[in-house]
Each structure stands twice: as structure tokens, then as C-alpha cells.
Amino acid sequence: MNLINSVLSDYTLQIVAMGSAILGIISGVIGSFAVIRKESLLGDAVSHAALPGIAITFLITQTKNTEVLLLGALISGLIATLIIILIDRHSRVKYDSALALILSVFFGFGMVLLTYIQKLPNANQAGLESFIYGQASTLLKRDVQVMMLLGVVLIGLVVLFWKEFKLVSFDSDYAESLGFSSRKITLILSTMIVASIIIGLQTVGVILMSAMLTAPAVAARQWTDKLWLMVVLAAVFGSLSGIIGTISSSIIPNLPTGPMIVLTISFIVIVSLTLAPNRGLVWKYFKDRRNQKDINEDRLLNNLYQLYKNHDNEWHPHDIYTIKPEKIRSKQALNYAKDRLESLERKGLVQKEYFDCWAITEKGIDYMENFISKGGL
């Protein structure tokens, strides 16, 4: 308890946690549209493409002022995004290939520039490599205030252009038919994605920022089919991962904050993929089993219905081997068939007669005739 109190009363920790939470909210909101538009890899390309912008800005200004370096990263990211769009629209190179090409070229160029800078006789160049992996512990109150201001602007734009973003994300052709310019809206969205990535470079770095843009939205998508709720959940998941990752890294010695934030949101993604209703793997497993049971019951009932129609004595009961002759090859299969027939009996569709024989009921006949009329079986 004393450890928790000392951690929570740490001013530096509070600043870093607040900055990480703001980053999580921004990433969740903006990343939701990137995931819906299947542009998640754009975040990876832009985050890597920001590195040469940071290096070139330092070479020009000879300063490590965070705002100045991030401005250079923003310009570099926007240039990379524009090049990707132009390659996709005006060449035969596909979108994913353009992303991979620009990511590699820009990141490689950035690494070359960083290596060159490290060899300069200038003591001020130390620490630029922290942008590769992030260094959340260097966040200052001023940095958090800038992040909050940019976050308000970005989320305000989402609220302002909600209808347009929603239309273009789901059906750009329909948006065009209503008079909206898909290209302009896509450009605005891409710019916002670039801006949100640049905001997070100091916290989680070039390499991990793409995970922050994608993971909260992916986790939120598992829990809902409504876009507004997905955006809200993504913001919540992103902020929680920022706070939990920051606190965890402060409690455990030598644990970097950025990677811990990414690990936390990755854990949330795994839980969502596993346990979320309707989409989760566990839910899907039991749903598939239930559906398979329903299918098997319908087949058994159909067999009884066909026996009812073709038998001289319509209500004559039949044993399991007659009802399902093709697959009763083991005791396990026999018991499973009995379980399904008992389930049908509880529904009133069949009834058990003498010597463990079964016959279809009037309700079962009505069910099958209605089922067949709708194209079943």
C-alpha cells in the first residue's frame, strides 16, 4: 500500500501518466477510422517516415526543442503520406506495396541521418535516438499541455466532420453521390492520422506508435458494431493502457514505459479477441457448437419427417439406427444422437415411444414443413 501511495503521489509519474492517457485517447479515436478504412499500416509507414524529419530539423536548427523536432516529423510524415497516395493513384503499384516502400526508404534514410548526427562534434546531438523507441519519462508539463491542445483540436475535428468521416469510411462511392468530396475528406483524415502519430513519438517512439494507433480500435471493434461506441471504447482502452503501462513501469525497475504501454494494450486486445460477446473466440466456439447441435437436430427431425411421410403407418415409431443409419458407428455417436432426440422431445417436436423408439409430433411436422418451405435442408 505504501508503494502504491508513493507511486501515485509522484509528480513526474502523474505528468507521464496524463500524457500517456491523452495519447491513448487520441490514438483510439483517430485509429478507429484508420482501422475501419483498412489503413492501419499507414500508421506504421508514417511513424517510421517521421524519423528523417526529426533528423533534418535538428541539422537545420541545431536544437532539441521537442515542438520544433515534432514539427519536422509532422512535415516528413505528411510528405510520406502524400507520396503513398500519389503512388497508389497514379501508378500500377498497389497501396500496400507503396506503404512498404515508403516505410523502408524513409526509415532507412532517417537511420543514416541519425548515424551521421551521432558522429558530429556537437554535444547537443545526444538523445535523438530516443525517438526510435520513445522515452515517456522525459515528458514535461509543457509537453502534456501541447498534447492536450492538439488532442482537443483532433477530437473536435472528428465531432465536426463525424457524418462525413463515417460516410467515407464505410462507403466512399455513396458519399460521392451525396455530393461529398471523398478525396478531400480522405486527405483530412490522413492528415489527422499523421498528426496523432507525431504526438505519440516522444512517448512510445517510431517503432511502437503504429501499435498504439491500431490496437485500441481493434480491441474496441470486438465489442460493438456501432461506430460511435467503438470510438468511445477505443479511447477508454487507449487511456487505460497509457495509465496502467506508466504505473507498471514505475513500480518495476528498469522497465521502459513505451513498450509497457504497448504490452498493456496488446493484453487488452487479446482479452477482447478471446472474450468479447458475438466476436470473441470463446463466444464463437460455443456458438458454433450450439449451431452444430441445431443442425444435427434438424437433420434428425428431417429423417423422422421423411419416415413419417413414406411409412405405411405414419405414426409408427423408429429406433435410432433407423432414424440415423449413416453415422451410428460408436457408443459416443449413439449417445450423442439420443441427447439430440431428447432435446427435440423437450421442444415438443418428437416423442419417445416404447423400446426407446421415437416418432415425430404434429408440432414437429408443422416445424419441418415451414422449414422446408423456406428452403431449409
C-alpha positions in Angstrom: 0.0 0.0 0.0 2.9 2.4 0.8 4.4 1.6 -2.5 1.1 2.5 -4.3 0.7 5.7 -2.4 4.3 6.8 -3.1 3.8 6.0 -6.8 0.5 7.9 -7.0 2.0 10.9 -5.2 4.9 11.1 -7.6 4.5 14.3 -9.6 6.7 13.0 -12.6 4.6 9.9 -12.7 1.4 11.9 -12.8 2.7 14.0 -15.7 3.8 10.9 -17.7 0.6 9.1 -16.9 -1.5 12.0 -18.0 0.4 12.4 -21.2 0.2 8.6 -21.9 -3.6 8.7 -21.2 -4.1 11.6 -23.6 -2.0 9.8 -26.3 -4.2 6.7 -25.7 -7.4 8.7 -26.2 -6.2 10.4 -29.4 -4.9 7.1 -30.8 -8.1 5.4 -30.0 -10.4 8.0 -31.6 -8.3 8.6 -34.8 -7.2 5.0 -35.1 -10.8 3.8 -35.2 -11.2 5.4 -38.6 -7.9 4.0 -39.8 -9.0 0.5 -38.8 -12.5 0.9 -40.4 -10.9 2.2 -43.6 -8.3 -0.7 -43.5 -5.5 1.8 -43.4 -3.8 0.5 -40.2 -0.5 0.1 -42.0 -0.5 3.8 -42.8 0.3 4.4 -39.2 3.3 2.2 -39.4 4.6 3.8 -42.5 4.1 7.4 -41.2 5.6 6.7 -37.8 8.8 5.4 -39.5 8.7 8.1 -42.1 8.8 10.7 -39.3 12.4 9.8 -38.4 14.2 11.7 -41.2 12.1 14.8 -40.4 13.4 14.8 -36.9 17.0 14.4 -38.0 16.8 17.0 -40.8 15.1 19.5 -38.4 17.9 19.0 -35.9 20.6 19.5 -38.6 18.9 22.8 -39.6 18.1 24.2 -36.2 20.8 22.6 -34.0 18.2 22.4 -31.3 16.5 19.5 -29.5 13.3 21.5 -28.7 10.6 18.9 -28.7 8.0 21.1 -30.5 10.5 22.0 -33.3 11.6 18.4 -33.8 8.0 17.1 -33.9 7.1 19.8 -36.4 9.8 18.4 -38.6 8.4 14.9 -38.0 4.9 16.1 -39.0 6.2 17.6 -42.3 8.1 14.4 -43.1 5.0 12.3 -42.2 2.8 14.4 -44.4 5.2 14.2 -47.3 5.4 10.4 -46.9 1.6 10.2 -46.8 1.3 12.3 -50.0 3.8 10.2 -51.8 1.9 7.0 -50.8 -1.4 8.4 -52.1 0.2 9.6 -55.4 1.9 6.2 -56.0 -1.4 4.4 -55.3 -3.4 6.7 -57.6 -1.0 7.3 -60.5 0.9 4.1 -60.8 0.4 0.3 -61.0 2.0 -0.2 -57.6 -0.6 -1.3 -55.1 -1.4 0.5 -51.8 0.3 -2.0 -49.5 3.4 -2.1 -51.7 3.6 1.7 -51.7 3.4 1.6 -47.9 6.2 -0.9 -47.5 8.4 1.0 -50.0 8.0 4.4 -48.3 8.3 2.9 -44.8 11.6 1.3 -45.7 13.1 4.2 -47.7 12.2 6.9 -45.1 13.2 4.9 -42.1 16.5 3.9 -43.7 17.2 7.5 -44.6 16.4 8.5 -41.1 18.8 5.9 -39.6 21.6 7.2 -42.0 21.0 10.7 -40.8 21.0 9.8 -37.1 24.2 7.9 -37.6 25.7 10.9 -39.3 24.5 13.2 -36.5 26.0 11.0 -33.8 29.4 11.5 -35.3 29.2 15.3 -35.4 31.4 17.1 -32.9 28.3 18.5 -31.2 27.4 17.5 -27.7 23.8 18.7 -28.3 23.0 15.7 -30.6 22.8 13.1 -27.8 19.3 11.7 -27.1 17.8 11.9 -30.6 17.7 8.1 -30.9 15.1 8.1 -28.0 12.5 8.9 -30.7 13.0 5.4 -32.1 11.8 3.6 -29.0 10.3 6.5 -27.1 11.1 8.0 -23.8 8.0 8.8 -21.9 9.9 9.7 -18.8 11.1 12.9 -20.5 7.6 14.3 -20.8 7.2 17.7 -19.2 4.1 19.6 -18.2 4.5 21.7 -21.3 4.6 18.6 -23.5 1.4 17.3 -21.9 -0.3 20.7 -22.4 0.7 20.7 -26.1 -0.7 17.1 -26.4 -3.9 18.1 -24.7 -4.3 21.1 -27.0 -3.7 19.0 -30.2 -6.0 16.3 -28.8 -8.8 18.8 -28.4 -8.3 20.0 -31.9 -8.2 16.5 -33.4 -11.3 15.2 -31.5 -13.1 18.5 -32.3 -12.5 17.8 -36.0 -13.9 14.3 -35.5 -17.0 15.7 -33.9 -17.3 18.4 -36.6 -16.9 16.1 -39.5 -18.4 13.0 -38.0 -21.0 12.5 -40.7 -18.5 12.9 -43.5 -15.9 10.7 -41.9 -18.5 8.0 -41.3 -19.8 8.1 -44.8 -16.4 8.0 -46.5 -15.1 5.3 -44.1 -17.9 2.9 -44.9 -18.9 3.8 -48.5 -16.9 6.4 -50.3 -18.9 6.0 -53.6 -22.2 6.7 -51.7 -20.6 9.7 -50.1 -19.6 11.0 -53.6 -23.2 10.5 -54.8 -24.4 12.7 -51.9 -22.0 15.5 -53.0 -19.2 14.9 -50.6 -15.6 15.0 -51.9 -14.1 11.7 -50.8 -10.6 12.9 -51.8 -10.8 16.0 -49.6 -12.2 14.1 -46.6 -9.6 11.3 -47.0 -6.9 13.9 -47.1 -8.2 15.5 -43.9 -8.4 12.0 -42.2 -4.9 11.1 -43.4 -3.5 14.4 -42.0 -5.2 13.8 -38.7 -3.7 10.3 -38.6 -0.3 11.7 -39.2 -0.8 14.3 -36.5 -1.9 11.7 -34.0 1.2 9.6 -34.7 3.6 12.6 -34.3 2.0 13.3 -30.9 3.0 9.9 -29.7 6.6 9.7 -30.9 8.1 11.1 -27.7 6.1 8.6 -25.6 6.3 5.3 -27.4 8.6 6.0 -30.3 8.7 5.5 -34.0 8.6 1.7 -33.9 5.7 1.2 -31.5 3.5 4.1 -32.4 1.7 2.1 -35.1 0.5 -0.3 -32.4 -1.0 2.5 -30.4 -2.9 3.7 -33.4 -4.3 0.3 -34.2 -4.6 -1.8 -31.1 -7.2 0.2 -29.1 -9.5 0.3 -32.2 -9.0 -3.4 -32.9 -9.9 -4.2 -29.3 -13.0 -1.9 -29.3 -14.2 -3.4 -32.6 -14.7 -6.8 -31.0 -17.2 -5.4 -28.5 -19.6 -3.5 -30.7 -20.9 -2.9 -34.3 -21.7 0.8 -33.7 -19.0 3.3 -34.8 -19.6 5.9 -32.0 -19.4 3.2 -29.3 -16.3 1.8 -31.0 -14.6 5.2 -30.9 -15.5 5.7 -27.2 -14.3 2.2 -26.2 -11.1 2.7 -28.2 -10.4 6.0 -26.3 -11.1 4.2 -23.0 -8.9 1.3 -23.8 -6.1 3.6 -25.1 -6.2 5.8 -22.0 -6.3 2.8 -19.6 -3.3 1.2 -21.4 -1.4 4.5 -21.1 -2.1 4.8 -17.3 -1.5 1.2 -16.5 1.6 0.9 -18.6 3.1 4.1 -16.9 2.3 2.9 -13.4 3.7 -0.6 -14.1 6.9 0.8 -15.5 7.4 3.0 -12.4 6.8 0.1 -10.0 9.1 -2.4 -11.7 12.7 -1.1 -12.0 14.3 -0.6 -15.5 11.0 -1.3 -17.3 10.6 1.1 -20.2 7.3 3.0 -20.3 6.6 2.9 -24.0 6.9 -0.8 -24.5 4.9 -1.4 -21.3 2.1 0.7 -22.7 2.1 -1.3 -25.9 2.1 -4.6 -24.0 -0.8 -3.4 -21.9 -3.0 -2.5 -24.9 -1.9 -5.8 -26.5 -3.2 -7.7 -23.5 -6.5 -5.8 -23.8 -6.6 -6.8 -27.5 -6.0 -10.5 -26.6 -8.8 -10.4 -23.9 -11.1 -8.7 -26.4 -10.4 -11.2 -29.2 -11.0 -14.0 -26.7 -13.9 -13.0 -24.5 -15.9 -10.3 -26.4 -19.5 -11.3 -26.9 -20.5 -12.2 -30.5 -17.0 -11.8 -31.9 -14.7 -13.4 -29.2 -13.1 -16.8 -29.9 -14.7 -18.3 -26.7 -18.1 -17.0 -27.7 -17.7 -18.2 -31.3 -16.6 -21.6 -30.1 -19.8 -22.1 -28.0 -21.9 -20.5 -30.7 -20.5 -22.9 -33.3 -21.2 -25.8 -31.0 -24.7 -24.7 -30.5 -25.3 -24.2 -34.2 -23.9 -27.6 -34.9 -26.3 -29.1 -32.4 -29.2 -27.3 -34.0 -28.1 -28.5 -37.4 -27.8 -32.1 -36.2 -31.3 -31.9 -34.5 -32.8 -30.6 -37.8 -31.3 -33.5 -39.6 -32.7 -36.0 -37.2 -36.1 -34.3 -37.3 -36.0 -34.3 -41.1 -35.2 -38.1 -41.1 -38.2 -38.7 -38.8 -40.3 -36.5 -41.1 -39.3 -38.4 -44.2 -40.0 -41.7 -42.4 -43.4 -40.3 -41.4 -44.2 -39.4 -45.0 -43.0 -42.7 -46.5 -44.2 -45.2 -44.0 -47.4 -47.1 -44.3 -48.2 -46.4 -40.7 -47.5 -42.6 -40.5 -47.1 -42.5 -36.7 -45.0 -45.6 -36.4 -42.0 -45.0 -34.1 -38.5 -45.8 -35.2 -35.3 -46.7 -33.3 -32.2 -44.6 -33.5 -30.4 -46.9 -36.0 -33.3 -46.4 -38.4 -33.6 -42.6 -37.8 -29.8 -42.1 -38.4 -28.4 -45.1 -40.0 -25.4 -43.5 -41.6 -23.3 -42.3 -38.6 -24.2 -44.5 -35.6 -20.8 -46.3 -35.6 -19.8 -45.9 -31.9 -21.3 -45.7 -28.5 -20.4 -42.0 -28.4 -22.3 -41.3 -31.6 -25.2 -43.3 -30.2 -25.3 -41.3 -27.0 -25.0 -38.0 -28.9 -28.0 -38.9 -31.1 -30.0 -39.8 -28.0 -29.1 -36.4 -26.5 -30.3 -34.6 -29.6 -33.6 -36.6 -29.7 -34.2 -35.8 -26.0 -33.6 -32.1 -26.8 -36.2 -32.3 -29.6 -38.5 -34.0 -27.2 -38.2 -31.2 -24.7 -39.1 -28.8 -27.5 -42.2 -30.9 -28.3 -41.1 -31.8 -31.8 -40.7 -35.6 -31.2 -42.0 -38.1 -28.6 -40.4 -41.2 -27.2 -42.4 -44.4 -27.6 -41.8 -48.0 -26.5 -38.5 -49.8 -26.6 -36.5 -46.5 -27.0 -38.2 -45.7 -30.3 -39.1 -42.2 -31.5 -41.9 -40.6 -33.6 -42.4 -37.1 -34.9 -45.2 -35.0 -33.4 -47.8 -32.7 -35.0 -45.7 -29.7 -33.9 -42.6 -31.3 -35.4 -44.4 -31.8 -38.7 -45.5 -28.2 -38.8 -41.9 -27.1 -38.0 -40.4 -29.2 -40.8 -43.0 -28.1 -43.4 -42.4 -24.5 -42.5 -38.6 -25.1 -42.5 -38.7 -26.8 -45.9 -40.9 -24.1 -47.5 -38.2 -21.5 -46.6 -35.6 -23.5 -48.4 -34.1 -25.4 -45.5 -32.3 -28.7 -45.9 
